[in-house]
């Protein structure tokens, strides 16, 4: 329950109000295990309340989940909207990224990220479907994995009318053409040296959780090292 509540960025107080509970401590007791597992009626109310709250905010998280579950062959490996803006420099640190171009732009902030299987995107996405990788805002980082030589995702970014705030290459170092294209559009290009895609996604989700805790007004502890 706690994982789903925090995924939707809903406080215990707001959730208990929507569920018409006597006290926020009811939610707290279930999450901490002080109460036995809730029944099916309570779970239905819990899910209903999360969906209604998200719809009242514009349905951002519902759309994210819909994109990620729409197709088993989707090239989108992970897509998140940060609860609060995150500085580019912190994002680069999370992905172990080296900024190659447009260093002056790294002081800005991003509002989300998308991890994309580059080869699968080329093979499966049509022109309009390419725009789905931008999620709710273009103020985001596009993180490309599974990049093949001669099939640079920077070409797609270059011709797209929508531009991300940051582009990250994982698994292969950008070529001279990629560097030039990023400079044309003033989009910082970053080379991530994380050891695997799984590690990369775990690092980004950890950054998301840190931002979420800050959004909810909770203290932020130094997270443990990631193991894959």
N, CA, C and O of each residue as an XYZ file, in Angstrom:
912
protein
N       0.828     -1.207      0.000
C       0.000      0.000      0.000
C       0.866      1.262      0.000
O       0.592      2.219     -0.725
N       1.895      1.244      0.812
C       2.753      2.420      0.876
C       3.414      2.688     -0.465
O       3.529      3.840     -0.884
N       3.853      1.623     -1.144
C       4.524      1.804     -2.432
C       3.597      2.465     -3.441
O       4.011      3.371     -4.164
N       2.344      2.018     -3.495
C       1.409      2.594     -4.447
C       1.028      4.016     -4.062
O       0.886      4.879     -4.928
N       0.864      4.262     -2.769
C       0.522      5.622     -2.338
C       1.637      6.601     -2.701
O       1.368      7.696     -3.194
N       2.885      6.209     -2.458
C       4.007      7.096     -2.768
C       4.232      7.201     -4.268
O       4.685      8.239     -4.750
N       3.926      6.148     -5.013
C       4.034      6.216     -6.471
C       3.120      7.305     -7.021
O       3.482      8.010     -7.962
N       1.931      7.439     -6.429
C       0.986      8.468     -6.850
C       1.204      9.788     -6.124
O       0.451     10.740     -6.328
N       2.237      9.851     -5.271
C       2.595     11.093     -4.555
C       1.415     11.637     -3.747
O       1.092     12.822     -3.819
N       0.781     10.753     -2.979
C      -0.365     11.136     -2.159
C      -0.003     10.957     -0.688
O       0.528      9.914     -0.308
N      -0.278     11.941      0.127
C       0.003     11.848      1.560
C      -1.044     10.976      2.250
O      -2.135     10.772      1.719
N      -0.711     10.470      3.422
C      -1.663      9.669      4.186
C      -2.902     10.476      4.549
O      -4.018      9.957      4.541
N      -2.695     11.744      4.868
C      -3.828     12.599      5.242
C      -4.786     12.793      4.073
O      -5.999     12.664      4.237
N      -4.245     13.105      2.887
C      -5.094     13.322      1.703
C      -5.829     12.040      1.336
O      -7.008     12.083      0.985
N      -5.155     10.914      1.412
C      -5.775      9.636      1.057
C      -6.892      9.283      2.031
O      -7.964      8.838      1.620
N      -6.642      9.480      3.308
C      -7.663      9.145      4.308
C      -8.892     10.039      4.156
O     -10.013      9.588      4.389
N      -8.693     11.308      3.766
C      -9.818     12.206      3.534
C     -10.659     11.726      2.362
O     -11.888     11.719      2.438
N     -10.002     11.323      1.278
C     -10.734     10.860      0.100
C     -11.463      9.549      0.385
O     -12.547      9.313     -0.147
N     -10.875      8.700      1.219
C     -11.501      7.429      1.561
C     -12.523      7.575      2.686
O     -13.206      6.614      3.040
N     -12.625      8.774      3.241
C     -13.540      9.078      4.355
C     -13.245      8.153      5.546
O     -14.138      7.499      6.084
N     -11.979      8.121      5.933
C     -11.566      7.347      7.094
C     -11.580      8.239      8.333
O     -11.529      9.465      8.233
N     -11.648      7.615      9.475
C     -11.722      8.366     10.726
C     -10.433      9.102     11.041
O     -10.454     10.150     11.688
N      -9.290      8.549     10.580
C      -7.997      9.141     10.902
C      -6.936      8.661      9.915
O      -7.026      7.539      9.418
N      -5.930      9.492      9.623
C      -4.813      9.040      8.772
C      -4.048      7.876      9.380
O      -3.328      7.169      8.675
N      -4.200      7.671     10.690
C      -3.485      6.579     11.353
C      -3.940      5.213     10.837
O      -3.216      4.226     10.963
N      -5.142      5.159     10.254
C      -5.613      3.885      9.691
C      -4.690      3.448      8.557
O      -4.269      2.293      8.497
N      -4.378      4.388      7.655
C      -3.453      4.101      6.560
C      -2.075      3.755      7.114
O      -1.436      2.802      6.667
N      -1.628      4.535      8.086
C      -0.309      4.309      8.689
C      -0.219      2.927      9.323
O       0.804      2.253      9.202
N      -1.276      2.504      9.994
C      -1.271      1.194     10.659
C      -1.183      0.056      9.652
O      -0.476     -0.925      9.882
N      -1.893      0.181      8.544
C      -1.828     -0.860      7.516
C      -0.430     -0.904      6.877
O       0.114     -1.983      6.644
N       0.135      0.255      6.603
C       1.443      0.299      5.948
C       2.554     -0.225      6.847
O       3.518     -0.821      6.365
N       2.422     -0.007      8.140
C       3.466     -0.442      9.068
C       3.262     -1.865      9.567
O       4.140     -2.422     10.226
N       2.101     -2.464      9.257
C       1.840     -3.828      9.695
C       1.198     -3.927     11.068
O       1.023     -5.026     11.595
N       0.841     -2.766     11.661
C       0.193     -2.805     12.976
C      -1.225     -3.346     12.891
O      -1.770     -3.840     13.879
N      -1.820     -3.253     11.709
C      -3.124     -3.867     11.460
C      -2.956     -5.033     10.505
O      -2.010     -5.077      9.719
N      -3.871     -5.962     10.579
C      -3.833     -7.096      9.669
C      -4.135     -6.620      8.249
O      -4.590     -5.496      8.037
N      -3.874     -7.493      7.292
C      -4.092     -7.137      5.891
C      -5.527     -6.674      5.668
O      -6.460     -7.293      6.181
N      -5.719     -5.593      4.910
C      -7.073     -5.075      4.681
C      -7.895     -6.015      3.811
O      -7.350     -6.800      3.034
N      -9.207     -5.923      3.951
C     -10.090     -6.735      3.134
C     -10.239     -6.172      1.736
O      -9.718     -5.102      1.423
N     -10.959     -6.907      0.896
C     -11.098     -6.504     -0.503
C     -11.853     -5.192     -0.654
O     -11.543     -4.405     -1.549
N     -12.851     -4.937      0.214
C     -13.618     -3.695      0.129
C     -12.714     -2.495      0.417
O     -12.817     -1.460     -0.242
N     -11.836     -2.639      1.400
C     -10.927     -1.543      1.730
C      -9.949     -1.302      0.586
O      -9.657     -0.156      0.245
N      -9.447     -2.378     -0.002
C      -8.497     -2.247     -1.115
C      -9.158     -1.560     -2.301
O      -8.531     -0.735     -2.965
N     -10.423     -1.892     -2.577
C     -11.131     -1.235     -3.675
C     -11.268      0.271     -3.420
O     -11.075      1.083     -4.325
N     -11.603      0.629     -2.187
C     -11.693      2.050     -1.839
C     -10.325      2.725     -1.955
O     -10.224      3.869     -2.398
N      -9.293      2.016     -1.559
C      -7.925      2.531     -1.624
C      -7.537      2.834     -3.073
O      -7.039      3.921     -3.368
N      -7.761      1.887     -3.968
C      -7.431      2.068     -5.379
C      -8.285      3.175     -5.985
O      -7.781      4.030     -6.714
N      -9.577      3.154     -5.681
C     -10.479      4.188     -6.196
C     -10.013      5.575     -5.775
O     -10.008      6.498     -6.589
N      -9.624      5.733     -4.524
C      -9.196      7.034     -4.014
C      -7.932      7.515     -4.721
O      -7.833      8.692     -5.069
N      -6.961      6.620     -4.940
C      -5.737      7.012     -5.642
C      -6.040      7.477     -7.055
O      -5.489      8.480     -7.510
N      -6.910      6.762     -7.753
C      -7.238      7.122     -9.133
C      -7.991      8.446     -9.198
O      -7.738      9.269    -10.077
N      -8.912      8.647     -8.270
C      -9.681      9.892     -8.265
C      -8.772     11.082     -7.970
O      -8.868     12.121     -8.625
N      -7.893     10.927     -6.987
C      -6.967     12.016     -6.647
C      -6.080     12.363     -7.837
O      -5.837     13.535     -8.126
N      -5.596     11.319     -8.526
C      -4.733     11.580     -9.688
C      -5.514     12.251    -10.807
O      -4.992     13.145    -11.473
N      -6.755     11.834    -11.024
C      -7.578     12.473    -12.059
C      -7.821     13.941    -11.727
O      -7.837     14.786    -12.622
N      -8.009     14.244    -10.453
C      -8.213     15.637    -10.047
C      -6.968     16.487    -10.309
O      -7.060     17.701    -10.493
N      -5.814     15.838    -10.324
C      -4.558     16.546    -10.597
C      -4.194     16.544    -12.072
O      -3.164     17.100    -12.453
N      -5.016     15.935    -12.902
C      -4.732     15.907    -14.332
C      -4.423     14.526    -14.884
O      -4.220     14.382    -16.090
N      -4.383     13.499    -14.026
C      -4.188     12.125    -14.485
C      -2.787     11.783    -14.934
O      -2.610     10.901    -15.774
N      -1.783     12.458    -14.396
C      -0.406     12.266    -14.854
C       0.070     10.837    -14.638
O       0.614     10.223    -15.556
N      -0.125     10.297    -13.434
C       0.406      8.969    -13.134
C      -0.392      7.867    -13.826
O       0.156      6.824    -14.183
N      -1.674      8.103    -14.011
C      -2.482      7.130    -14.753
C      -1.964      7.003    -16.177
O      -1.867      5.898    -16.711
N      -1.631      8.140    -16.794
C      -1.096      8.111    -18.161
C       0.250      7.407    -18.213
O       0.534      6.677    -19.163
N       1.079      7.621    -17.201
C       2.386      6.955    -17.176
C       2.211      5.443    -17.139
O       2.854      4.719    -17.899
N       1.344      4.972    -16.257
C       1.127      3.526    -16.145
C       0.523      2.968    -17.425
O       0.855      1.856    -17.834
N      -0.353      3.726    -18.057
C      -0.973      3.265    -19.303
C       0.072      3.106    -20.402
O       0.025      2.150    -21.176
N       1.014      4.042    -20.467
C       2.058      3.946    -21.492
C       2.943      2.722    -21.271
O       3.298      2.018    -22.216
N       3.290      2.481    -20.011
C       4.228      1.400    -19.713
C       3.609      0.021    -19.864
O       4.328     -0.963    -20.036
N       2.272     -0.066    -19.802
C       1.609     -1.369    -19.888
C       0.840     -1.549    -21.191
O       0.152     -2.555    -21.368
N       0.946     -0.593    -22.098
C       0.140     -0.638    -23.313
C       0.564     -1.749    -24.261
O      -0.263     -2.275    -25.005
N       1.844     -2.114    -24.243
C       2.331     -3.129    -25.174
C       3.554     -3.815    -24.602
O       4.432     -3.144    -24.059
N       3.639     -5.170    -24.710
C       4.808     -5.874    -24.193
C       6.074     -5.587    -24.994
O       7.177     -5.892    -24.542
N       5.919     -4.995    -26.195
C       7.087     -4.705    -27.023
C       7.420     -3.216    -27.034
O       8.185     -2.755    -27.881
N       6.853     -2.471    -26.103
C       7.111     -1.042    -26.089
C       8.595     -0.763    -25.907
O       9.264     -1.430    -25.118
N       9.113      0.225    -26.640
C      10.533      0.576    -26.475
C      10.783      1.412    -25.232
O      11.937      1.654    -24.879
N       9.726      1.861    -24.558
C       9.879      2.655    -23.342
C      10.109      1.724    -22.161
O       9.204      1.002    -21.742
N      11.321      1.746    -21.633
C      11.686      0.866    -20.526
C      11.309      1.451    -19.176
O      11.033      0.708    -18.234
N      11.296      2.759    -19.072
C      10.876      3.424    -17.839
C      10.537      4.868    -18.172
O      11.209      5.504    -18.983
N       9.488      5.379    -17.538
C       9.060      6.754    -17.767
C       8.512      7.302    -16.470
O       7.586      6.734    -15.890
N       9.080      8.405    -16.012
C       8.654      9.020    -14.751
C       8.608     10.533    -14.890
O       9.403     11.142    -15.606
N       7.643     11.119    -14.177
C       7.599     12.565    -14.006
C       8.017     12.843    -12.564
O       7.384     12.337    -11.637
N       9.051     13.624    -12.358
C       9.525     13.901    -11.006
C       8.483     14.708    -10.234
O       7.854     15.604    -10.796
N       8.297     14.398     -8.953
C       7.357     15.170     -8.129
C       7.782     16.630     -7.991
O       6.935     17.513     -7.853
N       9.089     16.886     -8.029
C       9.635     18.240     -8.016
C      10.744     18.296     -9.066
O      11.329     17.260     -9.381
N      11.048     19.463     -9.613
C      12.122     19.552    -10.609
C      13.469     19.102    -10.027
O      13.753     19.318     -8.849
N      14.273     18.487    -10.857
C      15.587     17.958    -10.459
C      16.658     18.625    -11.318
O      16.512     18.725    -12.536
N      17.720     19.074    -10.686
C      18.798     19.720    -11.427
C      19.499     18.725    -12.341
O      19.669     17.554    -12.003
N      19.896     19.215    -13.496
C      20.560     18.363    -14.479
C      21.822     17.733    -13.891
O      22.106     16.560    -14.137
N      22.569     18.503    -13.124
C      23.813     17.979    -12.564
C      23.558     16.795    -11.629
O      24.353     15.856    -11.596
N      22.451     16.831    -10.864
C      22.119     15.710     -9.992
C      21.682     14.498    -10.807
O      21.993     13.358    -10.461
N      20.960     14.758    -11.890
C      20.534     13.665    -12.758
C      21.751     12.976    -13.363
O      21.813     11.748    -13.416
N      22.713     13.764    -13.818
C      23.926     13.202    -14.411
C      24.703     12.368    -13.394
O      25.284     11.338    -13.735
N      24.704     12.818    -12.164
C      25.393     12.063    -11.121
C      24.721     10.718    -10.894
O      25.394      9.715    -10.657
N      23.384     10.694    -10.967
C      22.644      9.447    -10.754
C      22.944      8.424    -11.837
O      22.980      7.226    -11.556
N      23.159      8.872    -13.067
C      23.402      7.945    -14.177
C      24.892      7.773    -14.461
O      25.273      7.162    -15.460
N      25.739      8.320    -13.569
C      27.187      8.283    -13.784
C      27.526      8.850    -15.157
O      28.254      8.243    -15.943
N      26.983     10.015    -15.417
C      27.103     10.592    -16.750
C      28.169     11.656    -16.867
O      28.385     12.462    -15.962
N      28.827     11.633    -18.008
C      29.815     12.658    -18.361
C      29.192     13.598    -19.389
O      28.792     13.163    -20.469
N      29.112     14.878    -19.056
C      28.540     15.865    -19.966
C      29.547     16.174    -21.064
O      30.678     16.572    -20.787
N      29.130     15.987    -22.315
C      30.033     16.158    -23.448
C      29.839     17.489    -24.167
O      30.779     18.021    -24.758
N      28.631     18.025    -24.119
C      28.351     19.270    -24.844
C      27.455     20.188    -24.009
O      26.825     19.760    -23.042
N      27.415     21.443    -24.405
C      26.487     22.427    -23.836
C      26.530     22.442    -22.307
O      25.496     22.352    -21.646
N      27.722     22.556    -21.765
C      27.883     22.518    -20.313
C      27.129     23.640    -19.617
O      26.715     23.489    -18.467
N      26.947     24.759    -20.299
C      26.269     25.894    -19.670
C      24.795     25.615    -19.401
O      24.167     26.321    -18.613
N      24.228     24.582    -20.055
C      22.823     24.251    -19.876
C      22.578     23.334    -18.686
O      21.425     23.095    -18.328
N      23.626     22.819    -18.069
C      23.458     21.826    -17.003
C      23.013     22.427    -15.682
O      22.724     21.692    -14.737
N      22.952     23.754    -15.597
C      22.463     24.384    -14.366
C      20.937     24.423    -14.327
O      20.351     24.825    -13.321
N      20.301     24.012    -15.403
C      18.845     24.032    -15.479
C      18.250     22.795    -14.803
O      18.978     21.945    -14.289
N      16.922     22.706    -14.812
C      16.233     21.601    -14.152
C      15.415     20.805    -15.163
O      15.049     21.318    -16.220
N      15.134     19.549    -14.829
C      14.264     18.714    -15.649
C      13.105     18.225    -14.791
O      13.213     18.147    -13.567
N      12.003     17.899    -15.442
C      10.790     17.490    -14.725
C      10.475     16.014    -14.873
O       9.493     15.532    -14.309
N      11.296     15.287    -15.626
C      11.041     13.858    -15.788
C      12.107     13.204    -16.645
O      13.056     13.856    -17.083
N      11.944     11.917    -16.879
C      12.889     11.194    -17.730
C      12.185     10.027    -18.411
O      11.164      9.535    -17.930
N      12.739      9.597    -19.525
C      12.271      8.409    -20.237
C      13.481      7.581    -20.645
O      14.415      8.099    -21.259
N      13.464      6.299    -20.305
C      14.514      5.381    -20.732
C      13.981      4.615    -21.943
O      12.937      3.967    -21.865
N      14.701      4.695    -23.056
C      14.210      4.170    -24.327
C      15.191      3.152    -24.896
O      16.399      3.391    -24.926
N      14.663      2.016    -25.347
C      15.447      1.062    -26.132
C      15.539      1.630    -27.538
O      14.567      1.579    -28.290
N      16.688      2.166    -27.899
C      16.827      2.907    -29.144
C      16.515      2.053    -30.369
O      15.776      2.488    -31.252
N      17.067      0.852    -30.431
C      16.843     -0.005    -31.590
C      15.372     -0.378    -31.731
O      14.825     -0.354    -32.833
N      14.739     -0.719    -30.624
C      13.326     -1.090    -30.665
C      12.457      0.104    -31.066
O      11.447     -0.061    -31.750
N      12.853      1.306    -30.639
C      12.093      2.503    -31.008
C      12.143      2.726    -32.515
O      11.136      3.062    -33.139
N      13.326      2.535    -33.090
C      13.466      2.711    -34.537
C      12.612      1.701    -35.293
O      12.033      2.016    -36.333
N      12.539      0.487    -34.760
C      11.841     -0.597    -35.452
C      10.331     -0.542    -35.279
O       9.601     -1.018    -36.149
N       9.836      0.030    -34.169
C       8.407     -0.086    -33.855
C       7.636      1.226    -33.833
O       6.418      1.204    -34.010
N       8.287      2.367    -33.625
C       7.552      3.616    -33.473
C       7.381      4.335    -34.809
O       8.332      4.485    -35.577
N       6.150      4.776    -35.071
C       5.905      5.623    -36.228
C       6.246      7.057    -35.844
O       6.651      7.321    -34.712
N       6.083      7.980    -36.783
C       6.430      9.365    -36.514
C       5.702      9.956    -35.325
O       6.322     10.547    -34.441
N       4.358      9.796    -35.298
C       3.578     10.368    -34.202
C       3.796      9.600    -32.904
O       3.784     10.192    -31.824
N       3.994      8.291    -33.001
C       4.215      7.490    -31.792
C       5.518      7.868    -31.095
O       5.667      7.654    -29.892
N       6.460      8.430    -31.850
C       7.723      8.856    -31.245
C       7.486      9.898    -30.155
O       8.248      9.980    -29.192
N       6.429     10.693    -30.309
C       6.160     11.754    -29.343
C       5.756     11.205    -27.976
O       5.823     11.933    -26.985
N       5.336      9.929    -27.897
C       4.916      9.374    -26.616
C       6.076      9.278    -25.627
O       5.852      9.216    -24.418
N       7.316      9.266    -26.128
C       8.448      9.154    -25.212
C       8.651     10.428    -24.404
O       9.423     10.438    -23.445
N       7.957     11.515    -24.787
C       8.102     12.766    -24.058
C       7.197     12.854    -22.838
O       7.273     13.823    -22.081
N       6.335     11.850    -22.635
C       5.501     11.856    -21.441
C       4.633     13.100    -21.364
O       4.011     13.502    -22.347
N       4.599     13.715    -20.164
C       3.746     14.878    -19.946
C       4.428     16.197    -20.273
O       3.764     17.231    -20.344
N       5.743     16.180    -20.475
C       6.470     17.425    -20.718
C       7.758     17.142    -21.479
O       8.339     16.063    -21.359
N       8.194     18.114    -22.259
C       9.474     17.996    -22.951
C      10.635     18.398    -22.046
O      11.797     18.222    -22.411
N      10.327     18.934    -20.875
C      11.378     19.334    -19.932
C      11.910     18.093    -19.223
O      11.784     17.953    -18.006
N      12.504     17.200    -20.002
C      12.892     15.902    -19.462
C      14.193     15.425    -20.105
O      14.704     16.020    -21.054
N      14.700     14.338    -19.553
C      15.874     13.675    -20.122
C      15.412     12.459    -20.912
O      14.605     11.666    -20.427
N      15.923     12.315    -22.124
C      15.717     11.097    -22.909
C      16.987     10.260    -22.777
O      18.070     10.682    -23.181
N      16.834      9.072    -22.208
C      17.965      8.184    -21.961
C      17.877      7.027    -22.948
O      16.970      6.200    -22.854
N      18.805      6.963    -23.888
C      18.764      5.947    -24.939
C      19.714      4.797    -24.608
O      20.886      5.011    -24.296
N      19.193      3.590    -24.680
C      19.982      2.376    -24.478
C      19.949      1.549    -25.765
O      19.207      1.863    -26.696
N      20.748      0.505    -25.807
C      20.767     -0.415    -26.959
C      20.957      0.352    -28.267
O      20.245      0.123    -29.245
N      21.917      1.256    -28.267
C      22.204      2.062    -29.455
C      23.147      1.287    -30.378
O      24.145      0.730    -29.922
N      22.836      1.254    -31.655
C      23.670      0.577    -32.642
C      24.375      1.594    -33.529
O      23.834      2.660    -33.824
N      25.574      1.255    -33.944
C      26.333      2.149    -34.820
C      25.566      2.385    -36.115
O      25.003      1.464    -36.707
N      25.561      3.636    -36.530
C      24.865      3.995    -37.754
C      23.384      4.254    -37.561
O      22.694      4.594    -38.522
N      22.870      4.104    -36.337
C      21.457      4.341    -36.046
C      21.351      5.267    -34.835
O      20.767      4.901    -33.814
N      21.898      6.424    -34.952
C      21.960      7.353    -33.834
C      20.585      7.928    -33.499
O      19.898      8.421    -34.393
N      20.173      7.879    -32.246
C      18.907      8.505    -31.854
C      18.945     10.025    -31.955
O      17.893     10.665    -31.964
N      20.130     10.611    -32.031
C      20.229     12.065    -32.170
C      19.646     12.543    -33.496
O      19.216     13.692    -33.602
N      19.628     11.680    -34.505
C      19.008     12.045    -35.779
C      17.507     12.249    -35.599
O      16.928     13.187    -36.147
N      16.872     11.343    -34.812
C      15.436     11.474    -34.547
C      15.154     12.724    -33.723
O      14.177     13.430    -33.970
N      16.018     12.997    -32.739
C      15.852     14.188    -31.913
C      16.005     15.448    -32.758
O      15.292     16.433    -32.564
N      16.939     15.402    -33.691
C      17.218     16.565    -34.532
C      16.016     16.948    -35.384
O      15.699     18.132    -35.502
N      15.339     15.965    -35.984
C      14.232     16.258    -36.895
C      12.899     16.403    -36.159
O      11.910     16.828    -36.757
N      12.860     16.058    -34.885
C      11.611     16.147    -34.123
C      11.311     17.609    -33.768
O      12.222     18.348    -33.395
N      10.037     18.035    -33.881
C       9.684     19.403    -33.461
C       9.716     19.567    -31.945
O       9.809     20.686    -31.440
N       9.640     18.453    -31.223
C       9.741     18.486    -29.770
C      11.177     18.173    -29.367
O      11.787     17.237    -29.884
N      11.706     18.956    -28.451
C      13.095     18.788    -28.032
C      13.176     18.511    -26.535
O      12.537     19.205    -25.744
N      13.958     17.500    -26.137
C      14.164     17.249    -24.712
C      15.148     18.252    -24.126
O      15.836     18.960    -24.861
N      15.208     18.306    -22.836
C      16.177     19.184    -22.192
C      17.550     18.533    -22.111
O      18.564     19.222    -21.995
N      17.583     17.200    -22.172
C      18.843     16.467    -21.992
C      18.758     15.152    -22.743
O      17.699     14.526    -22.774
N      19.863     14.722    -23.352
C      19.938     13.417    -24.008
C      21.096     12.637    -23.400
O      22.203     13.152    -23.245
N      20.813     11.380    -23.060
C      21.827     10.517    -22.456
C      22.026      9.286    -23.331
O      21.058      8.635    -23.722
N      23.276      8.969    -23.638
C      23.639      7.737    -24.335
C      24.154      6.745    -23.294
O      25.025      7.072    -22.487
N      23.608      5.538    -23.323
C      24.087      4.504    -22.419
C      24.633      3.332    -23.231
O      24.007      2.881    -24.190
N      25.793      2.853    -22.839
C      26.340      1.648    -23.457
C      27.233      1.880    -24.646
O      27.968      0.977    -25.046
N      27.194      3.068    -25.228
C      28.043      3.372    -26.371
C      28.363      4.865    -26.344
O      27.480      5.689    -26.105
N      29.605      5.206    -26.585
C      30.010      6.600    -26.532
C      29.538      7.333    -27.780
O      29.681      6.812    -28.886
N      28.975      8.535    -27.628
C      28.498      9.293    -28.790
C      29.611      9.563    -29.794
O      30.767      9.769    -29.425
N      29.238      9.558    -31.073
C      30.183      9.843    -32.133
C      30.219     11.348    -32.414
O      29.447     12.116    -31.840
N      31.118     11.751    -33.295
C      31.268     13.173    -33.622
C      29.967     13.764    -34.155
O      29.631     14.905    -33.840
N      29.231     12.995    -34.959
C      27.964     13.478    -35.509
C      26.973     13.763    -34.387
O      26.270     14.773    -34.422
N      26.913     12.877    -33.391
C      26.006     13.076    -32.265
C      26.342     14.362    -31.513
O      25.450     15.107    -31.108
N      27.618     14.608    -31.336
C      28.068     15.815    -30.640
C      27.647     17.061    -31.409
O      27.158     18.025    -30.820
N      27.836     17.040    -32.726
C      27.481     18.206    -33.546
C      25.977     18.461    -33.517
O      25.536     19.607    -33.420
N      25.195     17.391    -33.603
C      23.744     17.544    -33.600
C      23.248     18.112    -32.272
O      22.338     18.941    -32.252
N      23.836     17.674    -31.175
C      23.418     18.195    -29.871
C      23.767     19.673    -29.742
O      23.021     20.442    -29.137
N      24.886     20.060    -30.306
C      25.292     21.471    -30.249
C      24.401     22.344    -31.131
O      24.155     23.504    -30.804
N      23.919     21.798    -32.239
C      23.021     22.557    -33.110
C      21.766     22.981    -32.342
O      21.299     24.112    -32.471
N      21.229     22.056    -31.543
C      19.978     22.314    -30.824
C      20.202     22.768    -29.382
O      19.244     22.965    -28.635
N      21.465     22.932    -28.994
C      21.795     23.356    -27.619
C      21.196     22.408    -26.579
O      20.657     22.838    -25.560
N      21.303     21.115    -26.861
C      20.825     20.089    -25.933
C      22.043     19.369    -25.356
O      22.792     18.749    -26.110
N      22.261     19.432    -24.049
C      23.404     18.727    -23.466
C      23.364     17.237    -23.791
O      22.326     16.587    -23.660
N      24.503     16.711    -24.212
C      24.644     15.287    -24.515
C      25.514     14.651    -23.448
O      26.616     15.121    -23.165
N      25.008     13.576    -22.859
C      25.674     12.930    -21.720
C      25.966     11.473    -22.052
O      25.145     10.785    -22.660
N      27.133     11.016    -21.649
C      27.528      9.615    -21.826
C      27.495      8.928    -20.476
O      28.273      9.266    -19.584
N      26.595      7.959    -20.321
C      26.439      7.229    -19.057
C      27.288      5.966    -19.063
O      27.278      5.202    -20.028
N      28.023      5.757    -17.973
C      28.895      4.592    -17.877
C      28.380      3.591    -16.848
O      29.151      2.767    -16.355
N      27.082      3.648    -16.513
C      26.528      2.641    -15.608
C      26.697      1.260    -16.235
O      26.600      1.126    -17.455
N      26.948      0.228    -15.420
C      27.326     -1.081    -15.964
C      26.236     -1.839    -16.715
O      26.547     -2.735    -17.500
N      24.970     -1.502    -16.495
C      23.896     -2.229    -17.172
C      22.641     -1.362    -17.215
O      22.537     -0.365    -16.502
N      21.698     -1.754    -18.055
C      20.424     -1.036    -18.132
C      19.669     -1.175    -16.825
O      19.039     -0.223    -16.364
N      19.728     -2.365    -16.219
C      19.039     -2.583    -14.950
C      19.575     -1.643    -13.874
O      18.806     -1.060    -13.110
N      20.877     -1.503    -13.821
C      21.498     -0.598    -12.852
C      21.073      0.842    -13.129
O      20.777      1.599    -12.205
N      21.046      1.208    -14.391
C      20.655      2.557    -14.794
C      19.252      2.875    -14.309
O      19.022      3.930    -13.717
N      18.311      1.968    -14.555
C      16.914      2.207    -14.167
C      16.775      2.247    -12.647
O      16.028      3.069    -12.117
N      17.482      1.373    -11.946
C      17.429      1.402    -10.490
C      17.959      2.719     -9.938
O      17.415      3.255     -8.972
N      19.008      3.236    -10.543
C      19.571      4.510    -10.100
C      18.575      5.650    -10.302
O      18.437      6.519     -9.441
N      17.885      5.645    -11.433
C      16.916      6.698    -11.715
C      15.698      6.589    -10.807
O      15.155      7.604    -10.373
N      15.271      5.380    -10.522
C      14.130      5.220     -9.615
C      14.496      5.621     -8.193
O      13.655      6.116     -7.443
N      15.737      5.408     -7.834
C      16.194      5.868     -6.521
C      16.153      7.400     -6.470
O      15.734      7.977     -5.466
N      16.587      8.055     -7.552
C      16.520      9.514     -7.612
C      15.068      9.985     -7.535
O      14.772     10.989     -6.888
N      14.174      9.265     -8.189
C      12.743      9.591     -8.130
C      12.232      9.512     -6.695
O      11.488     10.385     -6.249
N      12.633      8.465     -5.974
C      12.177      8.310     -4.586
C      12.705      9.436     -3.698
O      12.003      9.905     -2.802
N      13.932      9.865     -3.945
C      14.489     10.981     -3.177
C      13.660     12.238     -3.425
O      13.321     12.953     -2.482
N      13.331     12.512     -4.692
C      12.516     13.681     -5.025
C      11.130     13.578     -4.402
O      10.559     14.579     -3.968
N      10.594     12.362     -4.362
C       9.267     12.148     -3.789
C       9.266     12.425     -2.294
O       8.342     13.052     -1.777
N      10.290     11.963     -1.603
C      10.376     12.211     -0.169
C      10.484     13.708      0.114
O       9.905     14.206      1.080
N      11.214     14.411     -0.717
C      11.325     15.854     -0.561
C       9.981     16.520     -0.814
O       9.618     17.471     -0.122
N       9.235     16.024     -1.808
C       7.914     16.552     -2.114
C       6.962     16.358     -0.942
O       6.151     17.235     -0.646
N       7.059     15.227     -0.282
C       6.177     14.915      0.845
C       6.678     15.509      2.155
O       6.059     15.320      3.202
N       7.807     16.232      2.097
C       8.324     16.878      3.291
C       9.023     15.945      4.251
O       9.111     16.229      5.445
N       9.526     14.825      3.737
C      10.213     13.862      4.582
C      11.719     14.071      4.502
O      12.244     14.582      3.513
N      12.399     13.663      5.573
C      13.857     13.764      5.569
C      14.419     12.812      4.534
O      13.853     11.749      4.278
N      15.528     13.199      3.945
C      16.152     12.393      2.899
C      17.426     11.784      3.439
O      18.367     12.492      3.799
N      17.446     10.477      3.492
C      18.643      9.773      3.943
C      19.481      9.375      2.739
O      18.969      9.213      1.632
N      20.758      9.223      2.972
C      21.642      8.757      1.910
C      21.244      7.329      1.562
O      21.329      6.456      2.427
N      20.805      7.047      0.309
C      20.337      5.721     -0.044
C      21.486      4.721     -0.107
O      22.628      5.101     -0.365
N      21.186      3.435      0.131
C      22.233      2.415      0.062
C      22.700      2.210     -1.359
O      22.019      2.593     -2.310
N      23.871      1.601     -1.500
C      24.383      1.292     -2.827
C      23.466      0.301     -3.525
O      22.860     -0.568     -2.898
N      23.384      0.455     -4.829
C      22.530     -0.406     -5.635
C      23.276     -1.667     -6.007
O      24.449     -1.626     -6.379
N      22.586     -2.789     -5.905
C      23.166     -4.069     -6.335
C      22.279     -4.646     -7.409
O      21.054     -4.548     -7.332
N      22.883     -5.241     -8.403
C      22.133     -5.827     -9.498
C      22.439     -7.314     -9.578
O      21.905     -8.008    -10.442
